C-alpha cells in the first residue's frame, strides 16, 4: 500500500494537483467535455447509472467516454513504475475493478513529472 504522510505525501498531492490543473486546461481548450477531481466511491457520471469508482484521482469525459486517472508522482522507493510495483500498490487491481464497473471506460496512470514535483 501507499506510504502515508511526510514528503512523499506532499509530493504526491502536488503532482495530483498539477495533473488535474492540466486536465482543466484541456476542458477549457475544448479537448475534453469535463473533469471531476476526487471522484466519490459511487458516482453518477452520466446521470443514467451509478458507477463504482475504484480509480478516483480524477475522471475526464471525452466523446461520451469516461477516462479514469490515477496520478502518481513516483514509485515507492523512487524510480519508475514497473508492473510489479503497480501490482504491489494495487493500482492494477483498481484498474480491473474500474473496467469491470464501467466496461466502456478507460484507465490511465499519470506519472510524468510536472514542475514542482519530486520527479522534476
C-alpha angles and dihedrals in degrees: 000000000000121000115255127226135345129067092330092060092045091052091047095051091046091051092047091051091052092049092050092046090053090051091050089054088051089054090049090051090052096248095117131031097222145338127213122191126210094012113209119247090258114030133175097217098162098034086237104082144007112252124199107232119210098155099058113159091099141325129210128196119217124172091344095308125114116225112195116206131203110194116204123172097201141344120264109281090020128272131082129329113259127187089255092053091046089052095046091050089048093237093128091049090052090051090053091049090049094050090047090053095045111020094183093057133091130221125216132190108213108202108142110122120250129199112286095023126114092253095058 
